[in-house]
Amino acid sequence: MDEETSPARPLVEVTPAAAGLIRRLRADHGPLMFHQSGGCCDGSAPMCYQDGEFRTGGSDVLLQSLEVEGVAEPVPFWMSVSQYEVWHHTRLIVDVVEGRGSGFSLEAPEGVRFLIRSRLADA
């Protein structure tokens, strides 16, 4: 799947709180990207990195390039192909909550963490 074949409705959205955190992280770290973790150590969390810091390849799908108001460039949101096969019917909503997440996601030192909320894609 690529952006030209994506449905008109977004597969990935961000809440206002997540958008605010993305703007702060962009100001501190430069262009960003997300990769939706498949579980295990990261607990299936959306991980935020400096763009290009997480290496993607043929086993990953670019779900969407997120347009976030106040961020100069789109923020790519990636997921592994195997996880996409399970979640392809789901709209992902990137949100942020208090508490420190695990892994190397850029928000970890902020005392907050990104998380995914979801609903069926045609809901």
Phi and psi in degrees as a GROMACS rama.xvg file:
@    title "Ramachandran Plot"
@    xaxis  label "Phi"
@    yaxis  label "Psi"
@TYPE xy
-130.043  177.014  ASP-2
-64.5043  -27.6737  GLU-3
-70.3198  -27.2081  GLU-4
-102.113  3.58898  THR-5
-68.0452  149.769  SER-6
-65.025  161.529  PRO-7
-62.5195  -35.9352  ALA-8
-81.4666  141.049  ARG-9
-67.5157  145.229  PRO-10
-82.0381  -25.2782  LEU-11
-130.051  131.894  VAL-12
-126.723  163.527  GLU-13
-125.056  142.127  VAL-14
-76.86  163.309  THR-15
-56.6405  -38.4276  PRO-16
-64.1648  -42.5577  ALA-17
-65.8312  -40.1586  ALA-18
-60.6191  -41.0274  ALA-19
-62.4324  -42.1486  GLY-20
-67.5627  -39.1264  LEU-21
-60.7479  -42.778  ILE-22
-60.7029  -44.2636  ARG-23
-63.7422  -44.4771  ARG-24
-65.2923  -38.0066  LEU-25
-61.9869  -43.0137  ARG-26
-62.0959  -36.3303  ALA-27
-84.0588  -31.9834  ASP-28
-121.704  -6.97958  HIS-29
87.7751  -165.745  GLY-30
-54.9649  143.027  PRO-31
-118.589  167.142  LEU-32
-148.648  158.166  MET-33
-118.563  147.81  PHE-34
-132.668  124.442  HIS-35
-76.1335  113.516  GLN-36
-65.2125  150.336  SER-37
-93.0022  11.271  GLY-38
110.663  -149.73  GLY-39
59.828  -123.328  CYS-40
-63.5822  -34.1258  CYS-41
-90.383  -3.49956  ASP-42
63.0789  30.9913  GLY-43
59.4348  48.1572  SER-44
-104.533  150.535  ALA-45
-75.0188  120.274  PRO-46
-98.6955  130.397  MET-47
-105.273  129.029  CYS-48
-131.77  164.846  TYR-49
-62.6602  140.736  GLN-50
-55.2264  126.341  ASP-51
90.894  -10.6565  GLY-52
-71.6458  -33.0664  GLU-53
-95.5486  123.209  PHE-54
-80.9992  121.616  ARG-55
-103.875  160.578  THR-56
-155.654  -156.824  GLY-57
-64.9425  -15.3414  GLY-58
-94.4644  10.4826  SER-59
-121.263  152.633  ASP-60
-120.275  131.674  VAL-61
-82.0458  105.444  LEU-62
-73.1596  -42.0178  LEU-63
-168.056  152.934  GLN-64
-102.019  109.405  SER-65
-74.6888  130.941  LEU-66
-96.4095  114.908  GLU-67
-117.336  121.201  VAL-68
-54.8508  131.201  GLU-69
89.7527  -1.97079  GLY-70
-110.892  125.644  VAL-71
-61.881  -36.6335  ALA-72
-123.295  156.8  GLU-73
-61.8187  151.143  PRO-74
-107.857  108.11  VAL-75
-64.8518  139.615  PRO-76
-121.068  113.094  PHE-77
-108.627  156.245  TRP-78
-149.917  149.797  MET-79
-67.3606  149.294  SER-80
-57.9225  -43.2343  VAL-81
-64.3092  -37.9462  SER-82
-71.9661  -36.5984  GLN-83
-60.7917  -37.5163  TYR-84
-59.7737  -32.336  GLU-85
-81.7042  -37.3478  VAL-86
-101.244  6.06569  TRP-87
-59.9164  -22.1989  HIS-88
-90.2389  6.47857  HIS-89
-112.72  137.488  THR-90
-89.7903  126.51  ARG-91
-96.4871  134.658  LEU-92
-121.105  113.079  ILE-93
-79.5717  123.13  VAL-94
-128.525  177.143  ASP-95
-137.609  139.891  VAL-96
-134.526  161.599  VAL-97
-68.6044  150.695  GLU-98
117.439  146.766  GLY-99
-86.8242  126.698  ARG-100
-83.0898  179.347  GLY-101
-105.834  173.454  SER-102
88.6414  -161.055  GLY-103
-109.979  19.7164  PHE-104
-63.6693  141.052  SER-105
-61.5454  -23.7245  LEU-106
-81.7955  -9.42914  GLU-107
-49.2206  -44.9361  ALA-108
-72.4857  -8.82189  PRO-109
-81.7809  -8.95488  GLU-110
80.7627  14.3848  GLY-111
-134.869  169.159  VAL-112
-147.44  146.949  ARG-113
-74.2795  148.783  PHE-114
-146.681  164.02  LEU-115
-105.868  130.385  ILE-116
-107.776  155.481  ARG-117
-145.621  159.972  SER-118
-152.016  161.835  ARG-119
-58.3711  142.195  LEU-120
-59.7034  -32.4127  ALA-121
-96.9194  14.5589  ASP-122
